[in-house]
Amino acid sequence: MFSGIIEEFATIVCIAHDRGNIDFTLKCSFVDELKIDQSVSHNGVCLTVVKIENGTYTVTAMKETLERSNLGLLKTGDKVNIERSMMMNGRLDGHIVQGHVDMTAQCIDIKDANGSKYFTFSYAYDKEMAKRGYFTVDKGSVTVNGVSLTVCNPTVDTFQVAIIPYTFEHTNFCDIHIGTQVNIEFDILGKYIARLQSIL
C-alpha cells in the first residue's frame, strides 16, 4: 500500500526483455536501503525488487502489468516516479493507493495557472467499468503516475489536476506533454462503494 507521495524519480539504466516480461534496472538515491522482495511503486505500479547490485536495483513487470500501464513505453534514461510502501505509523499525506494501475490516460491539454499548471487527461470510458467505480468525481482523489492528486472538472472520460511548481519539478510531470500516456488508479473507496451498491 502507498500514499501517492512520491519520494523522488529513479532513472532507468537498463531494460531487458524476458519472454513476456520486462526487467527494469534503475538507479535512485536510496538503493542501499532497499531489500530483495520489497514493494516499490513505479509510476504508480507496485513492483517487487528482484536484484540489487552496483548501486542499482531491478524489478520485473509481467504481461498484464505492461498491458494496463505505460511501463512498456519506457526507455533507458527515462525518469520514473518511485515511492516505497507506506509505513503504518505516520500520517497519510496523500490517499490510499494500492499500486494497482487501472488503465492509462492521455494528456490532452496543459494550461498555465499563474505559476502552477492544469493538466487535462482523457481515458477510455466504459459504462460497465464506471458502474464498478472506475470514474472520477470533483474534489475526489486520483493517482496519476503514482502521484496522489485532487480531481478538478471531471467528465465521463476526462479530468483535470492542478500541479504546483514543487510537484512539477520533483516528479516526472516535468516530462509530460500533450499526447503523453500516464498511469491512472481510480480511488479504491469509490470502487468499494460501487461494489456495495451493486450487491445490495
The 8 nearest C-alpha neighbors of each residue, nearest first, counted from 0:
[[1, 97, 84, 85, 96, 98, 95, 2],
 [2, 0, 85, 96, 84, 3, 97, 95],
 [1, 3, 93, 94, 95, 96, 4, 85],
 [4, 2, 147, 146, 145, 93, 1, 5],
 [3, 5, 2, 93, 146, 147, 6, 82],
 [6, 4, 82, 7, 81, 3, 80, 146],
 [5, 7, 82, 81, 4, 8, 80, 83],
 [8, 6, 5, 81, 80, 169, 170, 9],
 [7, 9, 80, 79, 81, 78, 170, 10],
 [8, 10, 27, 79, 26, 78, 25, 80],
 [9, 11, 78, 26, 25, 76, 77, 12],
 [10, 12, 25, 75, 76, 77, 13, 24],
 [11, 13, 25, 75, 24, 76, 10, 26],
 [12, 14, 24, 75, 11, 23, 15, 25],
 [15, 13, 23, 22, 24, 75, 16, 21],
 [14, 16, 22, 21, 17, 13, 23, 24],
 [17, 15, 21, 20, 18, 22, 14, 19],
 [18, 16, 20, 21, 19, 15, 22, 59],
 [17, 19, 20, 16, 21, 62, 61, 15],
 [20, 18, 62, 17, 61, 21, 16, 60],
 [21, 19, 61, 17, 18, 60, 62, 16],
 [20, 22, 16, 60, 15, 59, 17, 23],
 [23, 21, 59, 15, 58, 14, 16, 60],
 [24, 22, 14, 58, 57, 13, 59, 25],
 [25, 23, 57, 13, 56, 12, 11, 14],
 [26, 24, 11, 12, 10, 55, 56, 9],
 [25, 27, 55, 10, 9, 11, 56, 54],
 [28, 26, 9, 29, 30, 25, 10, 8],
 [27, 29, 30, 26, 31, 9, 7, 54],
 [30, 28, 32, 31, 27, 33, 26, 54],
 [29, 31, 33, 32, 27, 28, 54, 55],
 [32, 30, 29, 33, 54, 28, 34, 51],
 [33, 31, 29, 30, 34, 28, 51, 37],
 [34, 32, 30, 31, 29, 37, 35, 48],
 [33, 35, 37, 36, 32, 48, 51, 31],
 [34, 36, 48, 49, 37, 50, 33, 51],
 [37, 35, 48, 47, 49, 34, 38, 50],
 [38, 36, 48, 35, 47, 34, 39, 33],
 [39, 37, 47, 46, 84, 45, 48, 36],
 [40, 38, 83, 46, 45, 82, 84, 47],
 [39, 41, 45, 44, 82, 43, 81, 46],
 [42, 40, 81, 44, 43, 80, 79, 45],
 [43, 41, 144, 145, 80, 44, 79, 40],
 [145, 42, 44, 144, 41, 40, 98, 100],
 [45, 43, 98, 41, 40, 42, 100, 99],
 [44, 46, 40, 98, 39, 38, 41, 43],
 [47, 45, 39, 38, 58, 40, 44, 48],
 [46, 48, 38, 36, 37, 58, 49, 39],
 [47, 49, 58, 36, 35, 37, 57, 50],
 [48, 50, 35, 58, 57, 36, 47, 51],
 [51, 49, 57, 56, 48, 35, 52, 58],
 [52, 50, 56, 55, 57, 49, 53, 35],
 [51, 53, 55, 54, 56, 50, 57, 30],
 [54, 52, 55, 51, 56, 30, 26, 31],
 [55, 53, 52, 30, 26, 56, 31, 51],
 [56, 54, 26, 52, 25, 53, 51, 30],
 [55, 57, 51, 24, 50, 25, 52, 30],
 [56, 58, 24, 50, 23, 49, 48, 25],
 [59, 57, 48, 23, 49, 47, 22, 46],
 [58, 60, 22, 21, 23, 61, 20, 46],
 [61, 59, 21, 20, 64, 22, 65, 58],
 [60, 62, 20, 64, 63, 65, 19, 59],
 [61, 63, 65, 64, 19, 20, 66, 60],
 [64, 62, 66, 65, 61, 67, 60, 68],
 [63, 65, 67, 66, 61, 62, 68, 60],
 [64, 66, 62, 71, 68, 63, 67, 70],
 [65, 67, 63, 64, 68, 62, 71, 69],
 [68, 66, 102, 64, 65, 63, 101, 103],
 [69, 67, 65, 182, 70, 103, 66, 102],
 [68, 70, 71, 72, 182, 181, 180, 103],
 [71, 69, 72, 73, 68, 65, 64, 60],
 [70, 72, 65, 69, 73, 68, 66, 21],
 [73, 71, 70, 69, 74, 65, 180, 68],
 [72, 74, 70, 71, 77, 75, 69, 11],
 [75, 73, 77, 76, 72, 11, 14, 13],
 [74, 76, 11, 12, 77, 13, 14, 73],
 [75, 77, 11, 10, 12, 74, 78, 13],
 [78, 76, 75, 74, 11, 10, 73, 79],
 [77, 79, 10, 9, 8, 171, 76, 11],
 [78, 80, 8, 9, 42, 41, 81, 10],
 [81, 79, 8, 42, 41, 170, 7, 5],
 [82, 80, 41, 40, 8, 5, 7, 6],
 [83, 81, 40, 5, 6, 39, 84, 4],
 [82, 84, 39, 40, 85, 38, 81, 1],
 [85, 83, 1, 0, 39, 38, 82, 86],
 [84, 86, 1, 0, 87, 2, 83, 82],
 [85, 87, 88, 89, 84, 1, 0, 83],
 [86, 88, 89, 85, 90, 91, 84, 0],
 [89, 87, 86, 90, 85, 91, 84, 92],
 [88, 90, 87, 86, 91, 85, 92, 2],
 [89, 91, 92, 88, 87, 93, 86, 2],
 [90, 92, 93, 2, 94, 89, 95, 85],
 [91, 93, 90, 94, 2, 4, 3, 89],
 [94, 92, 2, 147, 3, 91, 4, 95],
 [93, 95, 2, 96, 147, 91, 3, 92],
 [94, 96, 2, 1, 97, 93, 0, 187],
 [97, 95, 1, 2, 98, 0, 94, 3],
 [96, 98, 0, 99, 1, 95, 45, 187],
 [97, 99, 45, 44, 43, 96, 100, 40],
 [100, 98, 97, 44, 101, 45, 184, 43],
 [99, 101, 184, 183, 102, 44, 98, 182],
 [102, 100, 184, 183, 99, 67, 185, 103],
 [103, 101, 67, 183, 100, 68, 182, 104],
 [102, 104, 182, 181, 68, 183, 180, 67],
 [105, 103, 122, 181, 121, 180, 120, 182],
 [104, 106, 180, 121, 120, 179, 178, 107],
 [105, 107, 120, 177, 178, 179, 119, 108],
 [108, 106, 177, 120, 119, 105, 178, 121],
 [107, 109, 119, 118, 177, 106, 110, 120],
 [110, 108, 118, 117, 119, 116, 111, 177],
 [109, 111, 117, 116, 112, 108, 118, 119],
 [110, 112, 116, 113, 115, 117, 114, 109],
 [113, 111, 115, 116, 114, 110, 117, 161],
 [112, 114, 115, 111, 116, 110, 163, 117],
 [115, 113, 112, 111, 116, 164, 163, 162],
 [114, 116, 163, 112, 164, 162, 113, 111],
 [117, 115, 111, 112, 162, 110, 161, 118],
 [116, 118, 161, 110, 109, 160, 162, 111],
 [117, 119, 109, 160, 159, 108, 116, 161],
 [120, 118, 159, 108, 107, 158, 106, 109],
 [121, 119, 106, 105, 157, 158, 107, 104],
 [120, 122, 157, 105, 104, 156, 106, 107],
 [123, 121, 104, 156, 124, 157, 105, 120],
 [122, 124, 156, 125, 121, 104, 103, 102],
 [125, 123, 156, 122, 126, 155, 129, 128],
 [124, 126, 128, 127, 129, 123, 133, 130],
 [127, 125, 129, 128, 130, 124, 131, 133],
 [128, 126, 130, 129, 125, 131, 133, 124],
 [127, 129, 131, 125, 130, 126, 133, 132],
 [130, 128, 133, 126, 132, 131, 127, 134],
 [129, 131, 127, 128, 132, 126, 193, 133],
 [130, 132, 128, 129, 193, 190, 133, 194],
 [133, 131, 190, 129, 189, 193, 130, 134],
 [132, 134, 129, 128, 131, 185, 190, 135],
 [135, 133, 129, 132, 185, 136, 155, 156],
 [134, 136, 153, 139, 137, 185, 150, 158],
 [137, 135, 139, 153, 138, 150, 134, 140],
 [136, 138, 151, 139, 150, 153, 152, 135],
 [139, 137, 150, 149, 151, 136, 140, 152],
 [140, 138, 136, 137, 150, 149, 135, 141],
 [141, 139, 149, 148, 186, 150, 138, 147],
 [140, 142, 185, 148, 186, 147, 184, 149],
 [141, 143, 147, 184, 146, 183, 145, 148],
 [144, 142, 183, 146, 145, 182, 181, 141],
 [145, 143, 42, 182, 43, 146, 181, 183],
 [43, 144, 146, 42, 143, 142, 3, 147],
 [145, 147, 3, 143, 142, 144, 4, 148],
 [148, 146, 3, 142, 93, 141, 4, 94],
 [149, 147, 141, 140, 142, 146, 150, 160],
 [148, 150, 140, 138, 139, 160, 141, 151],
 [151, 149, 138, 137, 160, 139, 159, 140],
 [150, 152, 159, 137, 160, 153, 138, 158],
 [151, 153, 158, 159, 137, 154, 150, 136],
 [154, 152, 158, 157, 151, 137, 136, 135],
 [155, 153, 157, 156, 158, 152, 135, 136],
 [154, 156, 157, 124, 153, 134, 135, 158],
 [155, 157, 124, 122, 154, 121, 123, 158],
 [158, 156, 121, 154, 120, 153, 155, 122],
 [157, 159, 153, 120, 119, 152, 151, 154],
 [158, 160, 119, 151, 118, 150, 152, 120],
 [161, 159, 150, 118, 117, 151, 149, 162],
 [160, 162, 117, 116, 118, 163, 159, 115],
 [163, 161, 116, 115, 166, 167, 117, 160],
 [162, 164, 115, 166, 165, 167, 161, 116],
 [163, 165, 167, 166, 115, 168, 162, 114],
 [166, 164, 168, 167, 163, 169, 162, 170],
 [167, 165, 169, 168, 163, 164, 170, 162],
 [168, 166, 164, 172, 173, 165, 169, 170],
 [167, 169, 165, 166, 170, 173, 164, 172],
 [170, 168, 166, 167, 165, 7, 171, 8],
 [171, 169, 172, 166, 167, 168, 80, 8],
 [170, 172, 173, 174, 78, 80, 79, 175],
 [171, 173, 175, 167, 174, 170, 166, 168],
 [172, 174, 171, 167, 175, 168, 170, 169],
 [175, 173, 172, 171, 176, 78, 179, 170],
 [176, 174, 172, 179, 173, 171, 177, 106],
 [175, 177, 179, 178, 174, 106, 109, 108],
 [178, 176, 106, 107, 179, 108, 175, 109],
 [177, 179, 106, 105, 176, 107, 180, 175],
 [180, 178, 106, 176, 105, 177, 175, 181],
 [179, 181, 105, 104, 103, 69, 178, 106],
 [182, 180, 103, 104, 144, 69, 105, 143],
 [183, 181, 103, 144, 68, 143, 102, 69],
 [184, 182, 143, 142, 103, 100, 102, 101],
 [183, 185, 100, 142, 101, 141, 186, 99],
 [184, 186, 141, 133, 187, 183, 134, 142],
 [185, 187, 188, 189, 141, 140, 184, 190],
 [188, 186, 190, 189, 185, 191, 95, 96],
 [189, 187, 191, 190, 186, 192, 132, 95],
 [190, 188, 192, 132, 187, 191, 186, 193],
 [189, 191, 132, 187, 193, 188, 192, 131],
 [192, 190, 194, 188, 193, 189, 195, 187],
 [191, 193, 195, 189, 194, 190, 196, 188],
 [194, 192, 190, 196, 131, 132, 191, 195],
 [195, 193, 191, 197, 192, 196, 131, 190],
 [194, 196, 192, 197, 193, 198, 191, 199],
 [195, 197, 193, 194, 199, 198, 192, 191],
 [198, 196, 194, 195, 199, 193, 131, 130],
 [197, 199, 195, 196, 194, 193, 192, 191],
 [198, 196, 197, 195, 194, 193, 192, 191]]
